[in-house]
Amino acid sequence: MIAKCSVWIFLLLSQLVFCSDLKYPGSFSFSRTLSLRGGCDNGKQDQALLDQFQSMRNECNMMVQKMSSIESEIEDHQLVESILRNYPLSRRCYRSVGGILMERTVADVLPDIKNETHMLGKAFGDLSKNVKKKQEEMKDFQAEHSIRLMKNGEES
């Protein structure tokens, strides 16, 4: 029996999206190899840890994608708001509410657009905090279970 045996389990992930820094709320796409160093006799446990880590990464990536979507909606709302400010408040405009076009005035729509932009901004901020929290959880999990990310056979 080997006393200090270590097993490297490699899981090749193609086009893995890893959210690292949130300088820009997008995500980075590249191929990586994920490895886990563990004991000789706990292959199933190692695989379970890898699956759990991958699940955490996927959850983080979904949040980053949602942030990108919200950011796009905020930009759209700001564009509409800037355009509507140039028109008289009594002018007719149409707004889609639940897939139905509603005839309203600029005075009715403008406050709604501002409110939605504000709410989207709050949602974006909350999601950003959650992504940072999830990244910290991933780093802790990675350190606790000695998970190493590898790129082209080299540790990064």
C-alpha positions as CSV (number, residue, x, y, z in Angstrom):
1,M,0.0,0.0,0.0
2,I,1.3,3.4,-0.9
3,A,1.3,5.8,2.0
4,K,1.5,9.1,0.1
5,C,-0.2,8.5,-3.2
6,S,-1.8,11.3,-5.1
7,V,-4.1,11.1,-8.0
8,W,-4.5,13.7,-10.6
9,I,-7.9,13.8,-12.1
10,F,-8.1,15.9,-15.2
11,L,-11.3,17.2,-16.6
12,L,-10.9,18.9,-19.9
13,L,-13.4,21.7,-20.2
14,S,-13.9,23.2,-23.7
15,Q,-15.0,26.8,-24.0
16,L,-15.2,27.2,-20.2
17,V,-16.3,30.6,-19.1
18,F,-14.6,31.7,-15.9
19,C,-15.7,34.9,-14.2
20,S,-12.6,36.3,-12.5
21,D,-12.5,40.1,-12.2
22,L,-15.5,42.3,-12.5
23,K,-13.8,45.3,-14.1
24,Y,-16.3,44.7,-16.8
25,P,-19.3,42.6,-16.0
26,G,-18.7,40.3,-18.9
27,S,-17.0,36.9,-18.8
28,F,-13.9,35.5,-20.3
29,S,-14.0,32.4,-22.5
30,F,-11.1,30.0,-22.9
31,S,-10.2,26.3,-22.6
32,R,-8.9,25.1,-19.3
33,T,-8.0,21.9,-17.6
34,L,-9.2,21.4,-14.1
35,S,-7.3,19.1,-11.8
36,L,-7.8,17.9,-8.2
37,R,-5.2,16.4,-6.0
38,G,-6.6,13.9,-3.6
39,G,-5.9,10.5,-2.1
40,C,-5.6,7.2,-4.0
41,D,-8.8,5.6,-2.9
42,N,-11.3,8.4,-3.1
43,G,-11.9,8.8,-6.8
44,K,-15.7,9.1,-6.4
45,Q,-15.3,11.8,-3.8
46,D,-12.8,13.6,-6.0
47,Q,-15.3,13.5,-8.9
48,A,-18.0,14.8,-6.6
49,L,-15.8,17.7,-5.5
50,L,-15.0,18.5,-9.1
51,D,-18.7,18.4,-10.0
52,Q,-19.5,20.7,-7.1
53,F,-16.8,23.1,-8.1
54,Q,-18.0,23.1,-11.7
55,S,-21.5,23.7,-10.5
56,M,-20.3,26.7,-8.6
57,R,-18.5,28.0,-11.7
58,N,-21.6,27.5,-13.8
59,E,-23.8,29.4,-11.3
60,C,-21.3,32.2,-11.3
61,N,-21.3,32.3,-15.1
62,M,-25.1,32.4,-15.2
63,M,-25.1,35.4,-12.9
64,V,-22.5,37.2,-15.0
65,Q,-24.6,36.5,-18.2
66,K,-27.7,37.9,-16.4
67,M,-25.7,41.0,-15.4
68,S,-24.8,41.5,-19.1
69,S,-28.5,41.2,-20.0
70,I,-29.5,43.7,-17.3
71,E,-26.8,46.1,-18.4
72,S,-28.1,45.9,-21.9
73,E,-31.7,46.6,-20.7
74,I,-30.4,49.6,-18.7
75,E,-28.7,51.1,-21.8
76,D,-31.9,50.6,-23.8
77,H,-34.0,52.3,-21.1
78,Q,-31.6,55.2,-20.9
79,L,-31.7,55.6,-24.6
80,V,-35.5,55.7,-24.7
81,E,-35.5,58.2,-21.7
82,S,-33.0,60.5,-23.5
83,I,-35.1,60.5,-26.6
84,L,-38.4,61.0,-24.8
85,R,-37.0,64.1,-23.0
86,N,-36.8,65.9,-26.3
87,Y,-40.6,65.7,-26.9
88,P,-43.4,67.6,-25.3
89,L,-45.0,65.9,-22.3
90,S,-48.4,65.9,-24.0
91,R,-47.2,64.0,-27.1
92,R,-48.7,60.5,-27.7
93,C,-46.4,57.6,-27.5
94,Y,-46.8,53.8,-27.4
95,R,-45.4,51.5,-24.8
96,S,-45.4,47.7,-24.8
97,V,-46.9,46.3,-21.6
98,G,-47.0,42.6,-21.4
99,G,-46.8,42.3,-25.2
100,I,-49.7,44.8,-25.8
101,L,-49.1,48.2,-27.2
102,M,-50.6,50.9,-24.9
103,E,-51.2,54.4,-26.1
104,R,-50.0,56.9,-23.5
105,T,-48.4,60.2,-23.3
106,V,-44.7,61.1,-22.7
107,A,-45.7,62.4,-19.3
108,D,-47.1,59.0,-18.3
109,V,-44.2,56.9,-19.8
110,L,-41.2,59.0,-18.7
111,P,-41.5,58.4,-14.9
112,D,-42.1,54.7,-15.6
113,I,-39.0,54.4,-17.7
114,K,-36.9,56.3,-15.0
115,N,-38.3,54.0,-12.3
116,E,-37.5,50.8,-14.3
117,T,-34.0,52.1,-15.0
118,H,-33.5,52.7,-11.3
119,M,-34.8,49.2,-10.4
120,L,-32.6,47.5,-13.0
121,G,-29.6,49.4,-11.6
122,K,-30.4,48.1,-8.1
123,A,-30.8,44.6,-9.5
124,F,-27.5,44.9,-11.3
125,G,-25.7,46.1,-8.1
126,D,-27.2,43.2,-6.1
127,L,-26.2,40.7,-8.7
128,S,-22.7,42.1,-8.8
129,K,-22.4,41.7,-5.0
130,N,-23.7,38.1,-5.3
131,V,-21.1,37.3,-8.0
132,K,-18.3,38.6,-5.9
133,K,-19.6,36.6,-2.9
134,K,-19.8,33.5,-5.1
135,Q,-16.3,34.0,-6.4
136,E,-15.0,34.2,-2.8
137,E,-16.8,31.0,-2.0
138,M,-15.2,29.4,-5.1
139,K,-11.7,30.5,-4.0
140,D,-12.3,29.2,-0.5
141,F,-13.6,25.9,-1.9
142,Q,-10.7,25.6,-4.3
143,A,-8.2,26.2,-1.6
144,E,-9.9,23.9,0.9
145,H,-10.0,21.0,-1.5
146,S,-6.7,21.7,-3.3
147,I,-8.3,22.2,-6.7
148,R,-5.9,23.6,-9.3
149,L,-6.8,25.2,-12.6
150,M,-4.5,24.3,-15.4
151,K,-4.1,25.8,-18.9
152,N,-2.3,23.8,-21.5
153,G,-0.8,21.4,-18.9
154,E,0.6,24.2,-16.8
155,E,-0.8,25.6,-13.6
156,S,-2.1,29.1,-13.7
